[in-house]
């Protein structure tokens, strides 16, 4: 819900992003006197940066999972080598 009557809003319809259909920017009252072109330009810059998908930590998680598996395999190989050395 939008409260207040006197709000300057910039609406970007062409987001060029599959995630967003429309982006609405509410201009702060202290910047309402700035030229419309400058405000639209700034809104366009922000909208263009929003076309990137959100960053994920998936690569970091996969790295740690792979490191755990490698460490477990090395520990298993070390235990196996010690057991074989004791038997022979």
N, CA, C and O atoms as a GROMACS GRO file, in nm:
protein
  352
    1UNK      N    1   0.085  -0.117   0.000
    1UNK     CA    2   0.000   0.000   0.000
    1UNK      C    3   0.090   0.123   0.000
    1UNK      O    4   0.190   0.127   0.070
    2UNK      N    5   0.053   0.222  -0.078
    2UNK     CA    6   0.127   0.347  -0.085
    2UNK      C    7   0.054   0.451  -0.003
    2UNK      O    8  -0.063   0.481  -0.028
    3UNK      N    9   0.122   0.504   0.096
    3UNK     CA   10   0.061   0.608   0.179
    3UNK      C   11   0.109   0.743   0.130
    3UNK      O   12   0.223   0.758   0.086
    4UNK      N   13   0.023   0.840   0.137
    4UNK     CA   14   0.058   0.974   0.092
    4UNK      C   15   0.010   0.998  -0.048
    4UNK      O   16  -0.010   0.905  -0.127
    5UNK      N   17  -0.009   1.122  -0.079
    5UNK     CA   18  -0.064   1.158  -0.209
    5UNK      C   19   0.044   1.216  -0.299
    5UNK      O   20   0.045   1.190  -0.420
    6UNK      N   21   0.133   1.294  -0.244
    6UNK     CA   22   0.233   1.364  -0.324
    6UNK      C   23   0.363   1.285  -0.329
    6UNK      O   24   0.458   1.315  -0.257
    7UNK      N   25   0.367   1.184  -0.415
    7UNK     CA   26   0.488   1.104  -0.433
    7UNK      C   27   0.525   1.106  -0.580
    7UNK      O   28   0.439   1.088  -0.667
    8UNK      N   29   0.652   1.127  -0.608
    8UNK     CA   30   0.700   1.120  -0.745
    8UNK      C   31   0.748   0.977  -0.768
    8UNK      O   32   0.830   0.925  -0.693
    9UNK      N   33   0.696   0.914  -0.872
    9UNK     CA   34   0.725   0.774  -0.900
    9UNK      C   35   0.782   0.762  -1.040
    9UNK      O   36   0.729   0.822  -1.134
   10UNK      N   37   0.888   0.684  -1.055
   10UNK     CA   38   0.944   0.652  -1.186
   10UNK      C   39   0.919   0.504  -1.208
   10UNK      O   40   0.956   0.422  -1.125
   11UNK      N   41   0.856   0.472  -1.320
   11UNK     CA   42   0.822   0.332  -1.350
   11UNK      C   43   0.903   0.288  -1.470
   11UNK      O   44   0.903   0.354  -1.574
   12UNK      N   45   0.971   0.176  -1.456
   12UNK     CA   46   1.049   0.118  -1.566
   12UNK      C   47   0.976  -0.008  -1.610
   12UNK      O   48   0.966  -0.104  -1.534
   13UNK      N   49   0.926  -0.007  -1.734
   13UNK     CA   50   0.851  -0.122  -1.786
   13UNK      C   51   0.940  -0.218  -1.863
   13UNK      O   52   0.915  -0.339  -1.863
   14UNK      N   53   1.042  -0.168  -1.929
   14UNK     CA   54   1.130  -0.253  -2.009
   14UNK      C   55   1.251  -0.292  -1.924
   14UNK      O   56   1.355  -0.226  -1.930
   15UNK      N   57   1.238  -0.398  -1.845
   15UNK     CA   58   1.345  -0.438  -1.755
   15UNK      C   59   1.449  -0.527  -1.823
   15UNK      O   60   1.560  -0.540  -1.772
   16UNK      N   61   1.415  -0.587  -1.936
   16UNK     CA   62   1.505  -0.678  -2.007
   16UNK      C   63   1.554  -0.790  -1.916
   16UNK      O   64   1.668  -0.834  -1.926
   17UNK      N   65   1.467  -0.834  -1.828
   17UNK     CA   66   1.503  -0.938  -1.732
   17UNK      C   67   1.386  -1.034  -1.718
   17UNK      O   68   1.271  -0.992  -1.712
   18UNK      N   69   1.416  -1.161  -1.713
   18UNK     CA   70   1.309  -1.261  -1.700
   18UNK      C   71   1.247  -1.262  -1.561
   18UNK      O   72   1.136  -1.312  -1.543
   19UNK      N   73   1.317  -1.207  -1.464
   19UNK     CA   74   1.267  -1.208  -1.326
   19UNK      C   75   1.166  -1.097  -1.299
   19UNK      O   76   1.074  -1.115  -1.220
   20UNK      N   77   1.184  -0.982  -1.365
   20UNK     CA   78   1.103  -0.865  -1.332
   20UNK      C   79   1.023  -0.818  -1.452
   20UNK      O   80   1.075  -0.809  -1.563
   21UNK      N   81   0.899  -0.787  -1.427
   21UNK     CA   82   0.810  -0.734  -1.530
   21UNK      C   83   0.813  -0.582  -1.530
   21UNK      O   84   0.811  -0.518  -1.635
   22UNK      N   85   0.817  -0.524  -1.411
   22UNK     CA   86   0.810  -0.380  -1.396
   22UNK      C   87   0.883  -0.342  -1.268
   22UNK      O   88   0.878  -0.414  -1.168
   23UNK      N   89   0.952  -0.228  -1.272
   23UNK     CA   90   1.021  -0.177  -1.152
   23UNK      C   91   0.970  -0.036  -1.125
   23UNK      O   92   0.964   0.047  -1.216
   24UNK      N   93   0.932  -0.011  -1.001
   24UNK     CA   94   0.884   0.122  -0.963
   24UNK      C   95   0.980   0.182  -0.862
   24UNK      O   96   1.018   0.118  -0.764
   25UNK      N   97   1.020   0.307  -0.887
   25UNK     CA   98   1.109   0.381  -0.799
   25UNK      C   99   1.032   0.497  -0.739
   25UNK      O  100   0.966   0.572  -0.810
   26UNK      N  101   1.040   0.511  -0.609
   26UNK     CA  102   0.977   0.622  -0.538
   26UNK      C  103   1.086   0.723  -0.506
   26UNK      O  104   1.180   0.693  -0.432
   27UNK      N  105   1.074   0.841  -0.561
   27UNK     CA  106   1.176   0.945  -0.545
   27UNK      C  107   1.163   1.008  -0.407
   27UNK      O  108   1.053   1.040  -0.361
   28UNK      N  109   1.276   1.026  -0.342
   28UNK     CA  110   1.277   1.091  -0.210
   28UNK      C  111   1.231   1.236  -0.228
   28UNK      O  112   1.263   1.300  -0.328
   29UNK      N  113   1.157   1.287  -0.131
   29UNK     CA  114   1.104   1.424  -0.144
   29UNK      C  115   1.214   1.530  -0.164
   29UNK      O  116   1.190   1.628  -0.235
   30UNK      N  117   1.331   1.512  -0.106
   30UNK     CA  118   1.436   1.612  -0.121
   30UNK      C  119   1.496   1.614  -0.262
   30UNK      O  120   1.566   1.709  -0.298
   31UNK      N  121   1.469   1.510  -0.343
   31UNK     CA  122   1.519   1.506  -0.481
   31UNK      C  123   1.407   1.527  -0.583
   31UNK      O  124   1.429   1.506  -0.702
   32UNK      N  125   1.292   1.567  -0.539
   32UNK     CA  126   1.179   1.589  -0.631
   32UNK      C  127   1.205   1.705  -0.727
   32UNK      O  128   1.143   1.710  -0.834
   33UNK      N  129   1.294   1.797  -0.692
   33UNK     CA  130   1.322   1.912  -0.778
   33UNK      C  131   1.429   1.881  -0.884
   33UNK      O  132   1.453   1.964  -0.971
   34UNK      N  133   1.492   1.764  -0.877
   34UNK     CA  134   1.593   1.727  -0.976
   34UNK      C  135   1.522   1.701  -1.109
   34UNK      O  136   1.406   1.658  -1.111
   35UNK      N  137   1.591   1.727  -1.220
   35UNK     CA  138   1.528   1.713  -1.351
   35UNK      C  139   1.482   1.569  -1.375
   35UNK      O  140   1.543   1.473  -1.328
   36UNK      N  141   1.374   1.559  -1.450
   36UNK     CA  142   1.316   1.428  -1.478
   36UNK      C  143   1.414   1.340  -1.556
   36UNK      O  144   1.422   1.219  -1.533
   37UNK      N  145   1.488   1.401  -1.646
   37UNK     CA  146   1.586   1.324  -1.725
   37UNK      C  147   1.692   1.260  -1.638
   37UNK      O  148   1.728   1.144  -1.658
   38UNK      N  149   1.742   1.335  -1.542
   38UNK     CA  150   1.846   1.284  -1.453
   38UNK      C  151   1.792   1.170  -1.366
   38UNK      O  152   1.860   1.071  -1.342
   39UNK      N  153   1.668   1.187  -1.318
   39UNK     CA  154   1.607   1.083  -1.234
   39UNK      C  155   1.582   0.957  -1.316
   39UNK      O  156   1.608   0.846  -1.270
   40UNK      N  157   1.531   0.974  -1.439
   40UNK     CA  158   1.507   0.857  -1.525
   40UNK      C  159   1.638   0.787  -1.561
   40UNK      O  160   1.643   0.664  -1.567
   41UNK      N  161   1.743   0.865  -1.584
   41UNK     CA  162   1.873   0.807  -1.616
   41UNK      C  163   1.923   0.721  -1.500
   41UNK      O  164   1.970   0.609  -1.520
   42UNK      N  165   1.913   0.775  -1.379
   42UNK     CA  166   1.958   0.701  -1.261
   42UNK      C  167   1.872   0.576  -1.239
   42UNK      O  168   1.925   0.470  -1.205
   43UNK      N  169   1.742   0.589  -1.259
   43UNK     CA  170   1.653   0.472  -1.245
   43UNK      C  171   1.688   0.366  -1.349
   43UNK      O  172   1.685   0.246  -1.320
   44UNK      N  173   1.721   0.409  -1.470
   44UNK     CA  174   1.761   0.314  -1.574
   44UNK      C  175   1.888   0.241  -1.539
   44UNK      O  176   1.900   0.121  -1.564
   45UNK      N  177   1.984   0.312  -1.480
   45UNK     CA  178   2.109   0.248  -1.439
   45UNK      C  179   2.083   0.142  -1.333
   45UNK      O  180   2.140   0.033  -1.338
   46UNK      N  181   1.999   0.175  -1.238
   46UNK     CA  182   1.968   0.079  -1.132
   46UNK      C  183   1.891  -0.040  -1.188
   46UNK      O  184   1.916  -0.154  -1.150
   47UNK      N  185   1.797  -0.013  -1.278
   47UNK     CA  186   1.718  -0.121  -1.339
   47UNK      C  187   1.807  -0.213  -1.420
   47UNK      O  188   1.788  -0.335  -1.419
   48UNK      N  189   1.906  -0.156  -1.492
   48UNK     CA  190   1.998  -0.240  -1.570
   48UNK      C  191   2.081  -0.330  -1.480
   48UNK      O  192   2.109  -0.444  -1.517
   49UNK      N  193   2.119  -0.282  -1.363
   49UNK     CA  194   2.198  -0.366  -1.273
   49UNK      C  195   2.111  -0.475  -1.209
   49UNK      O  196   2.164  -0.574  -1.160
   50UNK      N  197   1.980  -0.456  -1.211
   50UNK     CA  198   1.891  -0.557  -1.152
   50UNK      C  199   1.864  -0.672  -1.247
   50UNK      O  200   1.798  -0.769  -1.208
   51UNK      N  201   1.911  -0.664  -1.371
   51UNK     CA  202   1.886  -0.772  -1.465
   51UNK      C  203   1.974  -0.893  -1.437
   51UNK      O  204   1.948  -1.002  -1.490
   52UNK      N  205   2.077  -0.876  -1.355
   52UNK     CA  206   2.162  -0.988  -1.319
   52UNK      C  207   2.092  -1.075  -1.216
   52UNK      O  208   2.026  -1.022  -1.127
   53UNK      N  209   2.104  -1.206  -1.227
   53UNK     CA  210   2.042  -1.291  -1.126
   53UNK      C  211   2.111  -1.270  -0.991
   53UNK      O  212   2.228  -1.232  -0.986
   54UNK      N  213   2.040  -1.293  -0.884
   54UNK     CA  214   2.099  -1.272  -0.752
   54UNK      C  215   2.220  -1.362  -0.731
   54UNK      O  216   2.218  -1.478  -0.772
   55UNK      N  217   2.323  -1.310  -0.666
   55UNK     CA  218   2.442  -1.393  -0.643
   55UNK      C  219   2.409  -1.507  -0.547
   55UNK      O  220   2.329  -1.492  -0.455
   56UNK      N  221   2.473  -1.619  -0.570
   56UNK     CA  222   2.450  -1.734  -0.482
   56UNK      C  223   2.582  -1.777  -0.420
   56UNK      O  224   2.690  -1.742  -0.468
   57UNK      N  225   2.572  -1.852  -0.317
   57UNK     CA  226   2.689  -1.907  -0.249
   57UNK      C  227   2.710  -2.052  -0.291
   57UNK      O  228   2.781  -2.127  -0.224
   58UNK      N  229   2.647  -2.091  -0.401
   58UNK     CA  230   2.650  -2.229  -0.445
   58UNK      C  231   2.793  -2.276  -0.474
   58UNK      O  232   2.828  -2.389  -0.438
   59UNK      N  233   2.874  -2.194  -0.538
   59UNK     CA  234   3.011  -2.235  -0.572
   59UNK      C  235   3.092  -2.260  -0.446
   59UNK      O  236   3.170  -2.355  -0.440
   60UNK      N  237   3.075  -2.176  -0.345
   60UNK     CA  238   3.148  -2.192  -0.219
   60UNK      C  239   3.105  -2.321  -0.150
   60UNK      O  240   3.189  -2.394  -0.098
   61UNK      N  241   2.976  -2.349  -0.150
   61UNK     CA  242   2.924  -2.470  -0.086
   61UNK      C  243   2.978  -2.593  -0.158
   61UNK      O  244   3.019  -2.689  -0.092
   62UNK      N  245   2.979  -2.591  -0.289
   62UNK     CA  246   3.029  -2.706  -0.364
   62UNK      C  247   3.177  -2.729  -0.338
   62UNK      O  248   3.222  -2.843  -0.330
   63UNK      N  249   3.254  -2.621  -0.325
   63UNK     CA  250   3.396  -2.634  -0.298
   63UNK      C  251   3.419  -2.704  -0.164
   63UNK      O  252   3.502  -2.795  -0.155
   64UNK      N  253   3.347  -2.663  -0.061
   64UNK     CA  254   3.365  -2.724   0.071
   64UNK      C  255   3.316  -2.869   0.072
   64UNK      O  256   3.377  -2.953   0.138
   65UNK      N  257   3.210  -2.900   0.000
   65UNK     CA  258   3.164  -3.038  -0.009
   65UNK      C  259   3.269  -3.125  -0.078
   65UNK      O  260   3.297  -3.237  -0.034
   66UNK      N  261   3.328  -3.074  -0.185
   66UNK     CA  262   3.432  -3.149  -0.256
   66UNK      C  263   3.555  -3.167  -0.167
   66UNK      O  264   3.616  -3.274  -0.167
   67UNK      N  265   3.592  -3.064  -0.092
   67UNK     CA  266   3.707  -3.074  -0.002
   67UNK      C  267   3.683  -3.178   0.106
   67UNK      O  268   3.774  -3.254   0.140
   68UNK      N  269   3.562  -3.184   0.160
   68UNK     CA  270   3.529  -3.286   0.261
   68UNK      C  271   3.541  -3.426   0.203
   68UNK      O  272   3.595  -3.516   0.268
   69UNK      N  273   3.490  -3.446   0.082
   69UNK     CA  274   3.498  -3.578   0.019
   69UNK      C  275   3.641  -3.620  -0.006
   69UNK      O  276   3.677  -3.736   0.016
   70UNK      N  277   3.723  -3.528  -0.052
   70UNK     CA  278   3.864  -3.559  -0.078
   70UNK      C  279   3.936  -3.592   0.053
   70UNK      O  280   4.015  -3.686   0.058
   71UNK      N  281   3.909  -3.515   0.156
   71UNK     CA  282   3.971  -3.541   0.287
   71UNK      C  283   3.928  -3.678   0.342
   71UNK      O  284   4.011  -3.752   0.396
   72UNK      N  285   3.802  -3.711   0.327
   72UNK     CA  286   3.752  -3.841   0.373
   72UNK      C  287   3.818  -3.954   0.295
   72UNK      O  288   3.853  -4.057   0.353
   73UNK      N  289   3.834  -3.937   0.165
   73UNK     CA  290   3.899  -4.040   0.083
   73UNK      C  291   4.045  -4.058   0.123
   73UNK      O  292   4.095  -4.170   0.128
   74UNK      N  293   4.113  -3.947   0.151
   74UNK     CA  294   4.254  -3.956   0.193
   74UNK      C  295   4.267  -4.025   0.329
   74UNK      O  296   4.358  -4.105   0.349
   75UNK      N  297   4.177  -3.995   0.421
   75UNK     CA  298   4.179  -4.060   0.552
   75UNK      C  299   4.152  -4.210   0.537
   75UNK      O  300   4.217  -4.292   0.603
   76UNK      N  301   4.058  -4.244   0.454
   76UNK     CA  302   4.029  -4.386   0.430
   76UNK      C  303   4.147  -4.459   0.369
   76UNK      O  304   4.176  -4.572   0.406
   77UNK      N  305   4.215  -4.394   0.276
   77UNK     CA  306   4.334  -4.456   0.215
   77UNK      C  307   4.445  -4.473   0.316
   77UNK      O  308   4.516  -4.573   0.314
   78UNK      N  309   4.461  -4.376   0.405
   78UNK     CA  310   4.566  -4.385   0.507
   78UNK      C  311   4.537  -4.500   0.604
   78UNK      O  312   4.627  -4.576   0.638
   79UNK      N  313   4.412  -4.512   0.648
   79UNK     CA  314   4.374  -4.622   0.739
   79UNK      C  315   4.394  -4.756   0.670
   79UNK      O  316   4.444  -4.850   0.732
   80UNK      N  317   4.356  -4.767   0.545
   80UNK     CA  318   4.372  -4.891   0.470
   80UNK      C  319   4.520  -4.927   0.457
   80UNK      O  320   4.558  -5.043   0.474
   81UNK      N  321   4.605  -4.828   0.429
   81UNK     CA  322   4.749  -4.854   0.417
   81UNK      C  323   4.806  -4.902   0.549
   81UNK      O  324   4.890  -4.992   0.550
   82UNK      N  325   4.764  -4.841   0.662
   82UNK     CA  326   4.813  -4.886   0.793
   82UNK      C  327   4.769  -5.028   0.823
   82UNK      O  328   4.848  -5.108   0.873
   83UNK      N  329   4.643  -5.061   0.793
   83UNK     CA  330   4.594  -5.197   0.818
   83UNK      C  331   4.669  -5.298   0.732
   83UNK      O  332   4.704  -5.406   0.780
   84UNK      N  333   4.692  -5.265   0.606
   84UNK     CA  334   4.764  -5.358   0.520
   84UNK      C  335   4.909  -5.377   0.568
   84UNK      O  336   4.963  -5.488   0.558
   85UNK      N  337   4.969  -5.272   0.619
   85UNK     CA  338   5.107  -5.280   0.667
   85UNK      C  339   5.113  -5.371   0.792
   85UNK      O  340   5.209  -5.446   0.811
   86UNK      N  341   5.008  -5.362   0.877
   86UNK     CA  342   5.006  -5.444   0.999
   86UNK      C  343   4.983  -5.591   0.965
   86UNK      O  344   5.038  -5.678   1.031
   87UNK      N  345   4.903  -5.620   0.864
   87UNK     CA  346   4.872  -5.757   0.828
   87UNK      C  347   4.990  -5.824   0.759
   87UNK      O  348   5.014  -5.943   0.782
   88UNK      N  349   5.063  -5.754   0.680
   88UNK     CA  350   5.174  -5.813   0.604
   88UNK      C  351   5.298  -5.812   0.681
   88UNK      O  352   5.402  -5.858   0.632
   0.00000   0.00000   0.00000
